[in-house]
Amino acid sequence: MARTGPKNTALRVLVWLGVILAVLTAILAGGTMAGQASWAPKLALDLEGGTQMILAPKVEGGSDITEDQLNQAVAIIRQRVDGSGVAEAEISTQSGRNVVVSLPGTPSKETRALIQASADMNFRPVLQAGPGAAVPAESLTPDDKLPKPTAEPANGSDVNWITPEIYKKFETLDCDNPAQDKQERSDPAKPLVTCEPASANSPAIKYILGPVEVKGADIAGSSFQLQRGAQGAVTNEWAVNIQFNEEGTAKFKEVTDRLYQFYTAGGGQSGSDPKSQFAIVLDDQVISAPRSLAVITDGRPQITGGFTEESAKALSDQLRFGALPISFEIQSEQQISATLGGEQLRMGMLAGLIGLLLVVVYSLIQYRALGLVTVASLVMAGALTYLAIGILGWTENYRLSLAGVAGIIVAIGQTADSFIVYFERIRDELREGRGLVSAVENGWKRAKRTVLASKAVNLLAALVLYFVAVGNVRGFAFTLGLTAIADLIVVFMFTHPTLQLLARTKFFGEGHPLSGLDPKSLGAVPLYRGAGRFRTPADKPAAVAALRAKNTGAKAEAERRMTIAERRLAERQEQLAGSSKSASKEGN
């Protein structure tokens, strides 16, 4: 019964792994049949080629663009391109004035329009706010209960702007679903349903906003600083300051006069009527929605509330540069080939195959038939990684770059390390005189802690590299982390269960010389030696010495690495062994 339990457990784990592979394969196959996915992974710009566009900025009034304005324009374009689902795009400046955008494949009309459009910032009053998740279908408001306009809207905060269609759109909007990102521009004279993305301090929020009442072009400047208290003392809280021009000052006074009435009607509490808020909207997405706590008559409002220095600076930059009426015209457009990347990919694949072959050869020489488990485990890890990359390419538009291929190649050695640690633990247990079934279980208990610690370090390094690095280096970090996860799945759900089953076969269980787990070749001394004799402590050094004698180079290296304490212990054990032999001869 003791042996049946682990065997059944091993079979169940292998079945579950088979189910996981089958489900992933079915998902990718379904996407392929629907024409939305492909069995081949999507390739990045350096491997597939694509389109390079050189954009020349245009500023209203014909004034020159500054370096700060250009950098902010690049940031806005990058945000737009990433939001449209184009992965591994390269965006940079050229000659201190132009912007170079390189995209894999051929950009769609929507993406091209987004890239060329000017930064559109404006201020809209909030009509309604709610959590960013979509309302479940069973909880949607019935058609006969939907709000219906009763008159023409009197101002931007009038709820008569909310039609049944607008409210349905608000309920079904999911701010965490990139597929629902807007790509067309909204009408400034009509209400807008949109999101404020989640941040470190708050979850995503969705809004129904009224028409534009103050344009971003009316911002004369912005800054950020530490707040001052009532007595003029500097506090530890950051604030963002806005300065409007003359026209913006008049409009903002009129808006805040109305919003402040909603605030006081709600008791002056932070959770009062959402219509006391005004939303700062950049490219139809809310970047902040502060509440109006007073009527601003001088055109110098201050935004406060949970800012860090970094977030205050980011909002200040968006207000200062995001409102600039900069648009772009495509100065030149050309197709770029992946000739260099294709050659590098071929060389990289060749290097990966050579590395894989060397790992296989080493495993077969060092572990004989046991090395076949390494080969099978590498195949399983490769299949999991390949399916994951294919599904991510379909669902998240992930594209495999040359740096990502390098991450996969590096992972071959790291994956093989996990198997070597496990196999060597089993061999140590066999040298202690245990049977193979017991050696597999005890070796696993010792090896899995080492494997988990090693993969935790790999994952941590990959995460840090992914969030700190930029460009293609992130592709390297991503595949490095992905393969580490695949390695853990394979070691726990394939390698260990397979060895549990092999340990119960005659070939491995009886220690065939070609199995790689022959106790005799490993220098093991059984606990019971026959004729009423049991293993003694003196037997272990003798067995180890006999094993070392097979390889004088290994023996010299092992002795060189011994500490003083280990060397003295070995000498004492050798003396005890010699004394035991002398006593035996005298007895005879």
VODRENLO-80235 format. One line per field, with one value per residue (C-alpha): x negated, y, z; residue in three letters; residue number from 1. Coordinates in steps of 0.1 Angstrom, whole numbers, plus 5000, padded with zeros to 4 digits. Layout:
xx (X	...);
yy (Y	...);
zz (Z	...);
code (Ala	...);
pos (NUM	...);
***
This chain:
xx (5000	4971	4959	4993	5001	4972	4977	5013	5004	4977	5002	5028	5002	4991	5028	5033	5002	5017	5050	5032	5013	5045	5064	5036	5034	5072	5073	5046	5062	5096	5081	5063	5095	5113	5086	5075	5044	5016	4995	4964	4956	4959	4925	4913	4899	4863	4874	4904	4897	4924	4931	4910	4927	4908	4932	4928	4946	4968	4976	5005	4992	4960	4939	4909	4913	4891	4873	4896	4926	4911	4903	4939	4952	4931	4946	4981	4975	4960	4990	5013	4994	4993	5030	5038	5023	4991	4964	4926	4929	4898	4904	4876	4866	4845	4824	4840	4873	4888	4902	4894	4921	4912	4940	4940	4961	4983	5002	5040	5058	5068	5033	5020	5048	5039	5002	5009	5036	5028	5028	5064	5068	5099	5120	5154	5178	5186	5222	5218	5190	5187	5163	5143	5156	5185	5219	5228	5255	5280	5276	5280	5307	5339	5348	5379	5358	5331	5328	5345	5340	5369	5357	5329	5297	5293	5255	5226	5236	5273	5282	5304	5273	5276	5296	5305	5278	5252	5262	5260	5226	5215	5228	5211	5178	5149	5119	5097	5104	5080	5103	5127	5101	5114	5095	5118	5120	5151	5173	5165	5201	5215	5212	5184	5182	5146	5122	5096	5070	5061	5031	5011	5035	5069	5087	5100	5130	5155	5174	5201	5188	5206	5195	5162	5164	5127	5101	5066	5053	5065	5038	5010	4988	4986	4962	4960	4948	4952	4985	4986	5007	5031	5002	4980	4958	4948	4964	4953	4981	4976	4999	5003	5009	5026	5026	5053	5051	5077	5103	5098	5100	5135	5147	5132	5148	5182	5177	5164	5192	5217	5197	5192	5229	5231	5203	5221	5254	5238	5227	5191	5180	5154	5181	5207	5224	5200	5213	5190	5160	5144	5124	5091	5093	5063	5070	5105	5091	5094	5060	5075	5110	5106	5136	5143	5139	5143	5151	5118	5119	5083	5077	5051	5066	5046	5051	5044	5049	5025	4998	4962	4935	4934	4972	4974	4947	4963	4997	4980	4962	4994	5012	4983	4975	5005	5026	5003	5020	4993	5001	4979	4976	4960	4928	4917	4928	4909	4909	4880	4868	4857	4827	4803	4827	4834	4797	4793	4823	4808	4775	4793	4814	4782	4766	4797	4797	4760	4766	4795	4775	4747	4771	4786	4751	4739	4771	4768	4731	4735	4769	4773	4809	4819	4807	4838	4859	4840	4846	4883	4886	4869	4894	4923	4909	4904	4940	4954	4934	4943	4980	4979	4961	4986	5016	5001	4995	5032	5047	5022	5004	4971	4944	4912	4881	4845	4838	4868	4852	4820	4840	4853	4818	4804	4833	4822	4792	4813	4839	4813	4799	4831	4829	4793	4799	4827	4807	4777	4799	4812	4777	4767	4795	4784	4749	4764	4777	4814	4835	4844	4881	4870	4841	4865	4888	4861	4841	4871	4877	4842	4840	4873	4863	4832	4851	4878	4851	4833	4864	4875	4842	4847	4882	4872	4843	4867	4893	4868	4852	4886	4898	4865	4853	4867	4869	4860	4844	4879	4885	4855	4867	4902	4892	4867	4895	4919	4895	4888	4925	4926	4896	4913	4944	4924	4902	4932	4957	4935	4900	4907	4939	4920	4891	4917	4930	4896	4883	4909	4897	4872	4847	4843	4854	4828	4801	4792	4757	4772	4799	4776	4788	4766	4758	4726	4712	4721	4701	4732	4728	4760	4772	4773	4742	4752	4740	4752	4730	4744	4729	4705	4694	4660	4676	4686	4651	4638	4666	4661	4624	4630	4652	4627	4599	4617	4608	4576	4583	4616	4600	4573	4598	4621	4591	4581	4615	4617	4616	4590	4618	4630	4594	4588	4621	4612	4578	4594	4618	4590	4571	4603	4607	4570	4574	4605	4586	4557	4580	4597	4564	4553	4586	4581);
yy (5000	5024	5021	5024	5058	5077	5058	5069	5104	5105	5093	5119	5147	5136	5135	5170	5182	5165	5184	5217	5211	5200	5230	5254	5236	5238	5275	5283	5260	5277	5311	5298	5283	5316	5334	5355	5335	5316	5286	5307	5333	5370	5385	5419	5447	5433	5399	5407	5441	5468	5504	5534	5568	5601	5626	5664	5683	5712	5738	5763	5797	5784	5787	5764	5733	5730	5699	5695	5697	5672	5647	5650	5645	5613	5601	5608	5589	5560	5559	5559	5533	5510	5516	5505	5471	5475	5458	5462	5496	5519	5556	5581	5617	5627	5658	5674	5681	5650	5619	5585	5558	5522	5497	5459	5450	5476	5501	5503	5535	5540	5537	5561	5586	5583	5590	5621	5637	5665	5661	5668	5680	5695	5699	5682	5682	5648	5636	5601	5579	5543	5513	5505	5469	5462	5455	5418	5410	5400	5433	5456	5482	5472	5493	5507	5519	5537	5574	5595	5631	5653	5686	5701	5703	5737	5734	5710	5694	5688	5651	5654	5647	5611	5591	5554	5547	5566	5549	5514	5522	5533	5501	5477	5496	5476	5498	5468	5455	5469	5459	5486	5514	5542	5550	5576	5611	5621	5651	5679	5691	5657	5637	5611	5577	5569	5557	5568	5540	5523	5536	5526	5545	5538	5513	5522	5545	5550	5582	5598	5633	5663	5683	5702	5735	5745	5737	5726	5753	5778	5765	5791	5769	5744	5735	5712	5719	5709	5722	5750	5748	5775	5791	5791	5762	5737	5703	5669	5667	5675	5697	5706	5742	5753	5788	5797	5825	5852	5833	5801	5821	5834	5800	5781	5806	5799	5761	5760	5783	5756	5726	5742	5743	5706	5702	5723	5706	5673	5684	5693	5656	5638	5613	5640	5644	5634	5664	5685	5670	5682	5657	5665	5645	5638	5619	5610	5594	5609	5616	5633	5642	5666	5679	5717	5728	5765	5790	5797	5834	5840	5812	5795	5763	5739	5701	5681	5646	5618	5629	5617	5639	5616	5616	5654	5660	5636	5654	5688	5678	5664	5697	5718	5699	5676	5707	5720	5720	5699	5676	5657	5652	5621	5635	5601	5565	5534	5496	5483	5448	5423	5411	5418	5405	5374	5366	5372	5350	5322	5325	5326	5295	5278	5287	5275	5242	5237	5245	5221	5193	5198	5196	5164	5148	5157	5143	5110	5106	5116	5100	5074	5064	5089	5116	5108	5122	5155	5154	5148	5175	5200	5191	5196	5230	5240	5230	5250	5281	5279	5276	5305	5327	5319	5326	5358	5369	5364	5378	5405	5411	5400	5399	5378	5399	5388	5396	5374	5345	5351	5348	5314	5302	5312	5294	5261	5259	5271	5245	5217	5229	5220	5184	5181	5192	5167	5138	5144	5144	5110	5097	5110	5090	5059	5063	5063	5028	5036	5018	5038	5044	5058	5077	5094	5106	5118	5133	5153	5167	5180	5191	5210	5236	5243	5244	5268	5291	5291	5299	5326	5344	5340	5354	5383	5392	5389	5412	5438	5438	5440	5471	5489	5483	5498	5486	5451	5443	5439	5412	5393	5397	5386	5353	5347	5349	5329	5300	5300	5295	5267	5251	5250	5234	5208	5198	5195	5180	5159	5152	5142	5121	5104	5094	5081	5058	5048	5039	5011	4996	4967	4985	5015	4999	4971	4996	4985	4998	5018	5034	5059	5049	5018	5018	4999	5023	5051	5035	5027	5004	4986	4987	4949	4933	4896	4870	4890	4920	4956	4987	5005	5041	5029	5014	5048	5063	5031	5030	5067	5061	5032	5054	5083	5058	5054	5090	5103	5138	5139	5126	5152	5180	5167	5165	5200	5214	5197	5220	5213	5199	5175	5164	5156	5137	5117	5108	5097	5075	5060	5052	5036	5016	5004	4995	4975	4955	4948	4936	4913	4898	4892	4875	4852);
zz (5000	5007	4972	4955	4969	4954	4921	4918	4928	4901	4875	4885	4883	4849	4838	4850	4831	4800	4806	4809	4776	4759	4771	4759	4726	4722	4730	4704	4679	4684	4678	4647	4633	4639	4620	4650	4661	4645	4654	4646	4673	4663	4657	4667	4645	4645	4633	4611	4597	4595	4588	4598	4598	4603	4618	4616	4644	4636	4662	4659	4651	4635	4666	4672	4693	4724	4736	4765	4742	4718	4747	4759	4724	4722	4755	4742	4709	4728	4751	4721	4702	4732	4739	4703	4709	4689	4709	4705	4688	4687	4692	4693	4682	4653	4647	4678	4660	4642	4658	4643	4648	4638	4640	4632	4602	4586	4609	4606	4596	4633	4645	4619	4628	4665	4658	4637	4659	4682	4719	4730	4766	4780	4812	4815	4844	4860	4857	4872	4885	4895	4899	4867	4863	4840	4856	4854	4828	4854	4872	4842	4846	4828	4798	4815	4844	4824	4830	4802	4795	4804	4789	4770	4792	4808	4814	4814	4847	4837	4840	4810	4790	4801	4776	4778	4753	4773	4805	4790	4776	4811	4827	4803	4801	4816	4824	4828	4793	4767	4739	4750	4747	4725	4693	4677	4690	4709	4701	4725	4724	4736	4768	4771	4788	4797	4824	4849	4849	4881	4900	4930	4953	4938	4915	4881	4879	4851	4844	4825	4816	4803	4772	4772	4792	4794	4767	4776	4753	4780	4804	4806	4828	4856	4884	4915	4950	4986	5001	5027	5057	5071	5089	5059	5070	5044	5048	5035	5009	4973	4952	4915	4905	4873	4858	4832	4807	4808	4788	4808	4841	4832	4821	4851	4875	4860	4862	4897	4909	4897	4910	4944	4948	4944	4969	4996	4988	4996	5030	5020	5024	5002	4992	4982	4948	4920	4900	4923	4903	4871	4850	4833	4801	4779	4746	4759	4791	4826	4842	4873	4886	4915	4935	4935	4971	4964	4936	4918	4907	4899	4875	4898	4911	4932	4929	4961	4975	4979	4954	4956	4941	4910	4905	4910	4885	4860	4862	4860	4829	4813	4821	4807	4776	4770	4762	4736	4701	4685	4656	4632	4595	4580	4564	4550	4553	4543	4548	4569	4564	4590	4570	4598	4624	4604	4601	4638	4645	4624	4643	4676	4668	4658	4691	4709	4691	4698	4735	4736	4719	4744	4773	4758	4752	4787	4802	4784	4792	4828	4836	4808	4805	4832	4808	4786	4814	4810	4773	4778	4804	4781	4754	4778	4790	4753	4745	4774	4766	4729	4736	4761	4736	4709	4732	4745	4709	4701	4733	4743	4710	4724	4699	4701	4696	4692	4729	4738	4718	4737	4770	4759	4749	4783	4800	4785	4809	4838	4832	4830	4863	4880	4868	4877	4913	4916	4900	4922	4953	4943	4938	4972	4987	4968	4981	5016	5009	5003	4978	4946	4956	4990	4973	4949	4976	5000	4972	4961	4995	4996	4959	4957	4982	4962	4929	4944	4958	4924	4904	4929	4923	4885	4887	4909	4885	4855	4872	4882	4848	4831	4851	4851	4816	4784	4748	4737	4771	4785	4759	4773	4809	4799	4783	4811	4836	4815	4810	4848	4854	4828	4844	4878	4862	4844	4874	4897	4873	4850	4861	4897	4888	4860	4883	4908	4881	4867	4902	4903	4870	4869	4847	4871	4903	4902	4892	4857	4848	4819	4841	4856	4890	4896	4934	4928	4903	4927	4955	4977	5006	5016	5051	5054	5040	5045	5070	5099	5090	5089	5074	5098	5098	5086	5055	5040	5036	5021	4996	4988	4984	4961	4940	4939	4929	4895	4887	4901	4888	4906	4937	4937	4932	4960	4984	4974	4982	5017	5047	5075	5097	5069	5062	5098	5100	5070	5084	5117	5098	5078	5110	5125	5093	5095	5132	5124	5097	5120	5147	5122	5111	5146	5154	5125);
code (Met	Ala	Arg	Thr	Gly	Pro	Lys	Asn	Thr	Ala	Leu	Arg	Val	Leu	Val	Trp	Leu	Gly	Val	Ile	Leu	Ala	Val	Leu	Thr	Ala	Ile	Leu	Ala	Gly	Gly	Thr	Met	Ala	Gly	Gln	Ala	Ser	Trp	Ala	Pro	Lys	Leu	Ala	Leu	Asp	Leu	Glu	Gly	Gly	Thr	Gln	Met	Ile	Leu	Ala	Pro	Lys	Val	Glu	Gly	Gly	Ser	Asp	Ile	Thr	Glu	Asp	Gln	Leu	Asn	Gln	Ala	Val	Ala	Ile	Ile	Arg	Gln	Arg	Val	Asp	Gly	Ser	Gly	Val	Ala	Glu	Ala	Glu	Ile	Ser	Thr	Gln	Ser	Gly	Arg	Asn	Val	Val	Val	Ser	Leu	Pro	Gly	Thr	Pro	Ser	Lys	Glu	Thr	Arg	Ala	Leu	Ile	Gln	Ala	Ser	Ala	Asp	Met	Asn	Phe	Arg	Pro	Val	Leu	Gln	Ala	Gly	Pro	Gly	Ala	Ala	Val	Pro	Ala	Glu	Ser	Leu	Thr	Pro	Asp	Asp	Lys	Leu	Pro	Lys	Pro	Thr	Ala	Glu	Pro	Ala	Asn	Gly	Ser	Asp	Val	Asn	Trp	Ile	Thr	Pro	Glu	Ile	Tyr	Lys	Lys	Phe	Glu	Thr	Leu	Asp	Cys	Asp	Asn	Pro	Ala	Gln	Asp	Lys	Gln	Glu	Arg	Ser	Asp	Pro	Ala	Lys	Pro	Leu	Val	Thr	Cys	Glu	Pro	Ala	Ser	Ala	Asn	Ser	Pro	Ala	Ile	Lys	Tyr	Ile	Leu	Gly	Pro	Val	Glu	Val	Lys	Gly	Ala	Asp	Ile	Ala	Gly	Ser	Ser	Phe	Gln	Leu	Gln	Arg	Gly	Ala	Gln	Gly	Ala	Val	Thr	Asn	Glu	Trp	Ala	Val	Asn	Ile	Gln	Phe	Asn	Glu	Glu	Gly	Thr	Ala	Lys	Phe	Lys	Glu	Val	Thr	Asp	Arg	Leu	Tyr	Gln	Phe	Tyr	Thr	Ala	Gly	Gly	Gly	Gln	Ser	Gly	Ser	Asp	Pro	Lys	Ser	Gln	Phe	Ala	Ile	Val	Leu	Asp	Asp	Gln	Val	Ile	Ser	Ala	Pro	Arg	Ser	Leu	Ala	Val	Ile	Thr	Asp	Gly	Arg	Pro	Gln	Ile	Thr	Gly	Gly	Phe	Thr	Glu	Glu	Ser	Ala	Lys	Ala	Leu	Ser	Asp	Gln	Leu	Arg	Phe	Gly	Ala	Leu	Pro	Ile	Ser	Phe	Glu	Ile	Gln	Ser	Glu	Gln	Gln	Ile	Ser	Ala	Thr	Leu	Gly	Gly	Glu	Gln	Leu	Arg	Met	Gly	Met	Leu	Ala	Gly	Leu	Ile	Gly	Leu	Leu	Leu	Val	Val	Val	Tyr	Ser	Leu	Ile	Gln	Tyr	Arg	Ala	Leu	Gly	Leu	Val	Thr	Val	Ala	Ser	Leu	Val	Met	Ala	Gly	Ala	Leu	Thr	Tyr	Leu	Ala	Ile	Gly	Ile	Leu	Gly	Trp	Thr	Glu	Asn	Tyr	Arg	Leu	Ser	Leu	Ala	Gly	Val	Ala	Gly	Ile	Ile	Val	Ala	Ile	Gly	Gln	Thr	Ala	Asp	Ser	Phe	Ile	Val	Tyr	Phe	Glu	Arg	Ile	Arg	Asp	Glu	Leu	Arg	Glu	Gly	Arg	Gly	Leu	Val	Ser	Ala	Val	Glu	Asn	Gly	Trp	Lys	Arg	Ala	Lys	Arg	Thr	Val	Leu	Ala	Ser	Lys	Ala	Val	Asn	Leu	Leu	Ala	Ala	Leu	Val	Leu	Tyr	Phe	Val	Ala	Val	Gly	Asn	Val	Arg	Gly	Phe	Ala	Phe	Thr	Leu	Gly	Leu	Thr	Ala	Ile	Ala	Asp	Leu	Ile	Val	Val	Phe	Met	Phe	Thr	His	Pro	Thr	Leu	Gln	Leu	Leu	Ala	Arg	Thr	Lys	Phe	Phe	Gly	Glu	Gly	His	Pro	Leu	Ser	Gly	Leu	Asp	Pro	Lys	Ser	Leu	Gly	Ala	Val	Pro	Leu	Tyr	Arg	Gly	Ala	Gly	Arg	Phe	Arg	Thr	Pro	Ala	Asp	Lys	Pro	Ala	Ala	Val	Ala	Ala	Leu	Arg	Ala	Lys	Asn	Thr	Gly	Ala	Lys	Ala	Glu	Ala	Glu	Arg	Arg	Met	Thr	Ile	Ala	Glu	Arg	Arg	Leu	Ala	Glu	Arg	Gln	Glu	Gln	Leu	Ala	Gly	Ser	Ser	Lys	Ser	Ala	Ser	Lys	Glu	Gly	Asn);
pos (1	2	3	4	5	6	7	8	9	10	11	12	13	14	15	16	17	18	19	20	21	22	23	24	25	26	27	28	29	30	31	32	33	34	35	36	37	38	39	40	41	42	43	44	45	46	47	48	49	50	51	52	53	54	55	56	57	58	59	60	61	62	63	64	65	66	67	68	69	70	71	72	73	74	75	76	77	78	79	80	81	82	83	84	85	86	87	88	89	90	91	92	93	94	95	96	97	98	99	100	101	102	103	104	105	106	107	108	109	110	111	112	113	114	115	116	117	118	119	120	121	122	123	124	125	126	127	128	129	130	131	132	133	134	135	136	137	138	139	140	141	142	143	144	145	146	147	148	149	150	151	152	153	154	155	156	157	158	159	160	161	162	163	164	165	166	167	168	169	170	171	172	173	174	175	176	177	178	179	180	181	182	183	184	185	186	187	188	189	190	191	192	193	194	195	196	197	198	199	200	201	202	203	204	205	206	207	208	209	210	211	212	213	214	215	216	217	218	219	220	221	222	223	224	225	226	227	228	229	230	231	232	233	234	235	236	237	238	239	240	241	242	243	244	245	246	247	248	249	250	251	252	253	254	255	256	257	258	259	260	261	262	263	264	265	266	267	268	269	270	271	272	273	274	275	276	277	278	279	280	281	282	283	284	285	286	287	288	289	290	291	292	293	294	295	296	297	298	299	300	301	302	303	304	305	306	307	308	309	310	311	312	313	314	315	316	317	318	319	320	321	322	323	324	325	326	327	328	329	330	331	332	333	334	335	336	337	338	339	340	341	342	343	344	345	346	347	348	349	350	351	352	353	354	355	356	357	358	359	360	361	362	363	364	365	366	367	368	369	370	371	372	373	374	375	376	377	378	379	380	381	382	383	384	385	386	387	388	389	390	391	392	393	394	395	396	397	398	399	400	401	402	403	404	405	406	407	408	409	410	411	412	413	414	415	416	417	418	419	420	421	422	423	424	425	426	427	428	429	430	431	432	433	434	435	436	437	438	439	440	441	442	443	444	445	446	447	448	449	450	451	452	453	454	455	456	457	458	459	460	461	462	463	464	465	466	467	468	469	470	471	472	473	474	475	476	477	478	479	480	481	482	483	484	485	486	487	488	489	490	491	492	493	494	495	496	497	498	499	500	501	502	503	504	505	506	507	508	509	510	511	512	513	514	515	516	517	518	519	520	521	522	523	524	525	526	527	528	529	530	531	532	533	534	535	536	537	538	539	540	541	542	543	544	545	546	547	548	549	550	551	552	553	554	555	556	557	558	559	560	561	562	563	564	565	566	567	568	569	570	571	572	573	574	575	576	577	578	579	580	581	582	583	584	585	586	587	588);
***
